[in-house]
């Protein structure tokens, strides 16, 4: 067998293996992980950040309200597609913020997360929503 023919056979075999490899990769299921983030300001001096991450059939929800006062009580409500899933009183920590993390089942289609946080002393309101 000539060296030219041997090289051709080697190139053809290599191309075949590469083609099959690319098909195998294309056939693998892709995990749909999506992240969204939104920030806003409240009616007073506070601000907020809402983060959503969709992964493996669940939605991780992180809410952070940054205030200017330590040990201030806030009423926090959160809804997923209009259904209430958080209704709690939280006090701001040493860093003057409130952090809430929850996990929800990912429903078919677009998911909307809404929240409202109200300072129980001065009535300051933080609210926002985000879809994923």
C-alpha positions as CSV (number, residue, x, y, z in Angstrom):
1,X,0.0,0.0,0.0
2,X,1.4,3.4,-0.9
3,X,1.9,6.1,1.7
4,X,-0.5,8.4,-0.1
5,X,-3.3,5.8,0.0
6,X,-2.5,5.1,3.7
7,X,-2.8,8.8,4.5
8,X,-6.1,9.1,2.7
9,X,-7.5,6.2,4.6
10,X,-6.2,7.7,7.9
11,X,-7.8,11.1,7.0
12,X,-11.1,9.5,6.1
13,X,-11.2,7.5,9.3
14,X,-10.4,10.6,11.4
15,X,-13.1,12.6,9.6
16,X,-15.6,9.8,10.3
17,X,-14.7,9.6,14.0
18,X,-15.0,13.4,14.3
19,X,-18.4,13.4,12.5
20,X,-19.7,10.7,14.8
21,X,-18.4,12.5,17.9
22,X,-20.2,15.7,16.9
23,X,-23.4,13.8,16.4
24,X,-23.1,12.3,19.8
25,X,-22.5,15.7,21.4
26,X,-25.5,17.2,19.6
27,X,-27.7,14.4,20.8
28,X,-26.9,15.0,24.5
29,X,-29.7,16.7,26.4
30,X,-28.8,20.2,27.4
31,X,-29.8,21.4,30.9
32,X,-31.7,24.6,30.6
33,X,-30.1,26.8,33.3
34,X,-31.3,30.4,33.0
35,X,-30.4,33.3,35.3
36,X,-32.2,36.7,35.6
37,X,-31.5,39.6,37.9
38,X,-33.2,42.9,38.6
39,X,-32.5,45.8,40.9
40,X,-34.6,48.7,42.1
41,X,-35.1,51.4,44.7
42,X,-37.6,51.6,47.4
43,X,-39.8,54.6,48.5
44,X,-37.2,55.7,51.0
45,X,-33.4,55.2,51.2
46,X,-33.4,51.4,50.7
47,X,-32.8,49.4,47.5
48,X,-33.4,45.8,46.5
49,X,-32.1,43.0,44.2
50,X,-34.1,40.0,43.0
51,X,-32.3,37.1,41.4
52,X,-33.9,34.0,39.8
53,X,-32.1,30.9,38.5
54,X,-33.8,28.1,36.7
55,X,-32.1,24.7,36.9
56,X,-33.2,21.1,36.8
57,X,-36.9,21.8,37.1
58,X,-36.6,24.2,40.0
59,X,-36.3,28.0,40.4
60,X,-33.9,29.4,43.0
61,X,-35.2,32.8,44.3
62,X,-32.9,35.3,46.1
63,X,-34.2,38.6,47.4
64,X,-31.9,41.1,49.1
65,X,-33.2,44.3,50.6
66,X,-30.5,46.7,51.6
67,X,-31.6,49.3,54.2
68,X,-29.9,52.0,56.4
69,X,-31.1,50.6,59.8
70,X,-30.0,47.6,61.9
71,X,-32.7,45.5,63.6
72,X,-35.6,47.1,61.7
73,X,-38.6,44.8,61.2
74,X,-40.0,44.3,57.6
75,X,-43.0,42.4,56.3
76,X,-42.1,40.5,53.2
77,X,-44.5,38.8,50.8
78,X,-43.6,36.9,47.7
79,X,-45.8,35.4,44.9
80,X,-45.1,32.9,42.2
81,X,-47.5,33.3,39.3
82,X,-49.9,35.1,41.6
83,X,-49.8,32.5,44.4
84,X,-48.5,33.6,47.8
85,X,-45.5,31.5,49.0
86,X,-43.8,33.8,51.5
87,X,-45.5,36.0,54.1
88,X,-43.0,36.7,56.9
89,X,-41.6,39.3,59.3
90,X,-37.8,39.7,59.1
91,X,-35.4,41.9,61.0
92,X,-32.5,43.6,59.3
93,X,-29.1,42.1,60.3
94,X,-25.8,43.8,61.3
95,X,-25.2,44.6,57.6
96,X,-28.6,46.4,57.6
97,X,-30.2,44.0,55.1
98,X,-32.7,41.2,54.7
99,X,-31.9,38.2,52.6
100,X,-34.5,35.6,51.6
101,X,-33.8,32.4,49.6
102,X,-36.5,30.1,48.4
103,X,-36.8,27.3,45.9
104,X,-40.0,26.7,43.8
105,X,-41.0,24.2,41.2
106,X,-40.6,25.4,37.7
107,X,-44.0,25.6,36.1
108,X,-44.6,25.3,32.3
109,X,-44.1,28.5,30.4
110,X,-42.9,31.8,31.9
111,X,-42.7,32.1,35.7
112,X,-43.3,35.5,37.4
113,X,-42.0,36.2,40.8
114,X,-43.3,39.2,42.6
115,X,-42.4,40.6,46.0
116,X,-43.3,43.5,48.4
117,X,-41.4,44.4,51.5
118,X,-42.7,47.0,54.0
119,X,-40.8,48.6,56.8
120,X,-43.0,48.1,59.9
121,X,-41.8,51.4,61.5
122,X,-41.8,54.0,58.8
123,X,-43.9,52.4,56.1
124,X,-41.1,52.4,53.4
125,X,-42.1,50.1,50.5
126,X,-39.9,48.0,48.2
127,X,-41.6,46.0,45.5
128,X,-40.7,44.5,42.2
129,X,-41.1,41.5,39.9
130,X,-39.1,39.4,37.5
131,X,-40.0,36.7,34.9
132,X,-37.9,33.8,33.9
